[in-house]
Amino acid sequence: MKKRFLLISFLMFSFFILFSYFVHKDFFTQFDFDTTVRLQDNINRTVDSPFSFLSDIGGFEVMTGFLLVFLVFLRKIRGIFALGFFGLFHVLELYGKFFVDHLPPPEFMIRTQKIINFPQFHVRLENSYPSGHAGRTAFISILIGLIVLRSKRLSKAQKYIILGFLITYDLVMFVSRIYLGEHWSTDVIGGAILGASLGILSFAILKTT
C-alpha cells in the first residue's frame, strides 16, 4: 500500500513537470484569460471581502502554523518529514516562479480588497506559476484527508463530514485565487498538483502500516 502512494506521488510530480512545460510555452493563455473573465462575470462582487479574507487564511504563516499544530496533535516523530516536504514545496514554488515565464493577471483584474489601492492598469512583472495558496491548501488537505480515511477511530459519518469540509474549502480557495485576479487558472492547477503530490508523499512517510 505504501508503495502505491509513493508511485502516485511520483506520477503526479512528473505530470506537474510536464504541465509546467506547457504553461511555460503559453499553451493555455486563452484558457486562462477566458476562465478568469467567466468567473468575474458570473460571481457576485459581494464575495470580494470573504475571498480576500481567505487569501490571508491561505498565507504561508497561517498554513504553516496550522500544519505544525496538526502534526504535534498526531504525536508522530515522522511528522518532521511532513514539515520538510511542506518546506520543499515552497522551494519548488520559487523555482517555478523563477524559471516558468508566466506573468500574473494584469492589475485591472485584481479584486482583492487591500488597504492601499495601486493604479488599475499597472503591469505586474513577477511570475505567478505555481500558486502557493493552491499548493499549501492541496498539501494539507490531502495529508489530513488520507489520515482521516485511514483512521479507525472515526465513524463513516465523521469521515464524510471532514472530507466534505476539506473538498469544499479547497474548491472555494482555488476559485477565489482565480476570481480575485491573483492567479491564472493554470497557476492554481499547477500549485494544486505539486502540493497534492508532496502531501501524498508525506502521508506515505507518516504511514506506520
Contacts in CASP RR format, 6 or more apart in sequence:
PFRMAT RR
TARGET T0000
AUTHOR 0000-0000-0000
METHOD contacts of the structure
MODEL  1
MKKRFLLISFLMFSFFILFSYFVHKDFFTQFDFDTTVRLQDNINRTVDSP
FSFLSDIGGFEVMTGFLLVFLVFLRKIRGIFALGFFGLFHVLELYGKFFV
DHLPPPEFMIRTQKIINFPQFHVRLENSYPSGHAGRTAFISILIGLIVLR
SKRLSKAQKYIILGFLITYDLVMFVSRIYLGEHWSTDVIGGAILGASLGI
LSFAILKTT
1 207 0 8 1.000
1 209 0 8 1.000
2 204 0 8 1.000
2 207 0 8 1.000
2 209 0 8 1.000
5 146 0 8 1.000
5 200 0 8 1.000
5 201 0 8 1.000
5 203 0 8 1.000
5 204 0 8 1.000
5 207 0 8 1.000
6 201 0 8 1.000
6 204 0 8 1.000
8 200 0 8 1.000
9 197 0 8 1.000
9 198 0 8 1.000
9 199 0 8 1.000
9 200 0 8 1.000
9 201 0 8 1.000
9 204 0 8 1.000
10 197 0 8 1.000
12 193 0 8 1.000
12 196 0 8 1.000
12 197 0 8 1.000
12 200 0 8 1.000
13 194 0 8 1.000
13 197 0 8 1.000
13 198 0 8 1.000
15 193 0 8 1.000
16 130 0 8 1.000
16 190 0 8 1.000
16 191 0 8 1.000
16 193 0 8 1.000
16 194 0 8 1.000
16 197 0 8 1.000
19 186 0 8 1.000
19 189 0 8 1.000
19 190 0 8 1.000
19 193 0 8 1.000
20 96 0 8 1.000
20 100 0 8 1.000
20 129 0 8 1.000
20 130 0 8 1.000
20 190 0 8 1.000
22 28 0 8 1.000
23 100 0 8 1.000
23 102 0 8 1.000
23 129 0 8 1.000
23 186 0 8 1.000
23 190 0 8 1.000
24 99 0 8 1.000
24 100 0 8 1.000
24 101 0 8 1.000
24 102 0 8 1.000
28 184 0 8 1.000
28 185 0 8 1.000
28 186 0 8 1.000
31 185 0 8 1.000
31 186 0 8 1.000
32 184 0 8 1.000
32 185 0 8 1.000
32 186 0 8 1.000
33 184 0 8 1.000
35 178 0 8 1.000
35 184 0 8 1.000
35 185 0 8 1.000
36 105 0 8 1.000
36 109 0 8 1.000
36 178 0 8 1.000
36 179 0 8 1.000
36 181 0 8 1.000
36 184 0 8 1.000
36 185 0 8 1.000
39 175 0 8 1.000
39 178 0 8 1.000
39 179 0 8 1.000
40 109 0 8 1.000
40 111 0 8 1.000
40 179 0 8 1.000
40 181 0 8 1.000
43 175 0 8 1.000
43 179 0 8 1.000
45 111 0 8 1.000
47 176 0 8 1.000
47 179 0 8 1.000
48 111 0 8 1.000
48 112 0 8 1.000
48 113 0 8 1.000
48 180 0 8 1.000
49 113 0 8 1.000
51 111 0 8 1.000
51 112 0 8 1.000
51 176 0 8 1.000
51 179 0 8 1.000
51 180 0 8 1.000
52 111 0 8 1.000
52 112 0 8 1.000
52 113 0 8 1.000
52 114 0 8 1.000
52 180 0 8 1.000
54 172 0 8 1.000
54 173 0 8 1.000
54 176 0 8 1.000
55 112 0 8 1.000
55 133 0 8 1.000
55 176 0 8 1.000
55 177 0 8 1.000
55 180 0 8 1.000
55 182 0 8 1.000
56 62 0 8 1.000
57 63 0 8 1.000
58 133 0 8 1.000
58 136 0 8 1.000
58 137 0 8 1.000
58 173 0 8 1.000
59 133 0 8 1.000
59 136 0 8 1.000
60 90 0 8 1.000
60 136 0 8 1.000
63 136 0 8 1.000
63 137 0 8 1.000
63 140 0 8 1.000
64 86 0 8 1.000
66 140 0 8 1.000
67 82 0 8 1.000
67 83 0 8 1.000
67 86 0 8 1.000
67 140 0 8 1.000
67 143 0 8 1.000
68 83 0 8 1.000
70 140 0 8 1.000
70 144 0 8 1.000
71 79 0 8 1.000
71 82 0 8 1.000
71 83 0 8 1.000
74 147 0 8 1.000
74 206 0 8 1.000
76 206 0 8 1.000
76 208 0 8 1.000
78 205 0 8 1.000
78 206 0 8 1.000
79 202 0 8 1.000
79 205 0 8 1.000
79 206 0 8 1.000
81 202 0 8 1.000
81 205 0 8 1.000
81 206 0 8 1.000
82 143 0 8 1.000
82 199 0 8 1.000
82 202 0 8 1.000
82 205 0 8 1.000
82 206 0 8 1.000
85 139 0 8 1.000
85 198 0 8 1.000
85 199 0 8 1.000
85 201 0 8 1.000
85 202 0 8 1.000
85 205 0 8 1.000
86 136 0 8 1.000
86 139 0 8 1.000
86 198 0 8 1.000
86 202 0 8 1.000
88 198 0 8 1.000
89 132 0 8 1.000
89 135 0 8 1.000
89 136 0 8 1.000
89 139 0 8 1.000
89 194 0 8 1.000
89 195 0 8 1.000
89 198 0 8 1.000
90 132 0 8 1.000
92 194 0 8 1.000
93 130 0 8 1.000
93 132 0 8 1.000
93 135 0 8 1.000
93 191 0 8 1.000
93 194 0 8 1.000
96 127 0 8 1.000
96 129 0 8 1.000
96 130 0 8 1.000
97 126 0 8 1.000
97 127 0 8 1.000
97 128 0 8 1.000
97 129 0 8 1.000
97 130 0 8 1.000
98 127 0 8 1.000
100 127 0 8 1.000
100 129 0 8 1.000
100 130 0 8 1.000
101 127 0 8 1.000
102 127 0 8 1.000
102 128 0 8 1.000
102 129 0 8 1.000
102 184 0 8 1.000
102 186 0 8 1.000
102 187 0 8 1.000
103 123 0 8 1.000
103 124 0 8 1.000
103 125 0 8 1.000
103 126 0 8 1.000
103 127 0 8 1.000
103 128 0 8 1.000
104 124 0 8 1.000
104 126 0 8 1.000
104 127 0 8 1.000
104 128 0 8 1.000
104 181 0 8 1.000
104 182 0 8 1.000
104 183 0 8 1.000
104 184 0 8 1.000
104 187 0 8 1.000
105 128 0 8 1.000
105 181 0 8 1.000
105 182 0 8 1.000
105 183 0 8 1.000
105 184 0 8 1.000
106 121 0 8 1.000
106 122 0 8 1.000
106 123 0 8 1.000
106 124 0 8 1.000
107 118 0 8 1.000
107 119 0 8 1.000
107 120 0 8 1.000
107 121 0 8 1.000
107 122 0 8 1.000
107 123 0 8 1.000
107 124 0 8 1.000
108 120 0 8 1.000
108 121 0 8 1.000
109 181 0 8 1.000
110 180 0 8 1.000
110 181 0 8 1.000
110 182 0 8 1.000
111 179 0 8 1.000
111 180 0 8 1.000
111 181 0 8 1.000
112 180 0 8 1.000
112 181 0 8 1.000
112 182 0 8 1.000
128 182 0 8 1.000
128 183 0 8 1.000
128 184 0 8 1.000
128 187 0 8 1.000
129 184 0 8 1.000
129 186 0 8 1.000
129 187 0 8 1.000
129 190 0 8 1.000
130 187 0 8 1.000
130 188 0 8 1.000
130 190 0 8 1.000
130 191 0 8 1.000
130 193 0 8 1.000
130 194 0 8 1.000
131 177 0 8 1.000
131 182 0 8 1.000
131 183 0 8 1.000
131 187 0 8 1.000
131 188 0 8 1.000
131 190 0 8 1.000
131 191 0 8 1.000
131 192 0 8 1.000
132 191 0 8 1.000
133 173 0 8 1.000
133 177 0 8 1.000
133 182 0 8 1.000
133 183 0 8 1.000
134 173 0 8 1.000
134 174 0 8 1.000
134 177 0 8 1.000
134 183 0 8 1.000
134 187 0 8 1.000
134 188 0 8 1.000
134 189 0 8 1.000
134 190 0 8 1.000
134 191 0 8 1.000
134 192 0 8 1.000
134 195 0 8 1.000
135 190 0 8 1.000
135 191 0 8 1.000
135 192 0 8 1.000
135 194 0 8 1.000
135 195 0 8 1.000
135 196 0 8 1.000
136 195 0 8 1.000
137 169 0 8 1.000
137 170 0 8 1.000
137 173 0 8 1.000
137 174 0 8 1.000
137 192 0 8 1.000
138 170 0 8 1.000
138 191 0 8 1.000
138 192 0 8 1.000
138 193 0 8 1.000
138 194 0 8 1.000
138 195 0 8 1.000
138 196 0 8 1.000
138 199 0 8 1.000
139 195 0 8 1.000
139 196 0 8 1.000
139 198 0 8 1.000
139 199 0 8 1.000
139 202 0 8 1.000
140 199 0 8 1.000
141 166 0 8 1.000
141 167 0 8 1.000
141 169 0 8 1.000
141 170 0 8 1.000
142 195 0 8 1.000
142 196 0 8 1.000
142 199 0 8 1.000
142 200 0 8 1.000
142 203 0 8 1.000
143 199 0 8 1.000
143 202 0 8 1.000
143 203 0 8 1.000
143 206 0 8 1.000
144 162 0 8 1.000
144 166 0 8 1.000
145 162 0 8 1.000
145 163 0 8 1.000
145 166 0 8 1.000
146 200 0 8 1.000
146 203 0 8 1.000
147 203 0 8 1.000
147 206 0 8 1.000
148 154 0 8 1.000
148 159 0 8 1.000
148 162 0 8 1.000
148 163 0 8 1.000
149 159 0 8 1.000
149 163 0 8 1.000
150 207 0 8 1.000
151 159 0 8 1.000
154 162 0 8 1.000
170 192 0 8 1.000
174 188 0 8 1.000
174 192 0 8 1.000
177 183 0 8 1.000
177 187 0 8 1.000
177 188 0 8 1.000
178 184 0 8 1.000
178 185 0 8 1.000
178 188 0 8 1.000
END
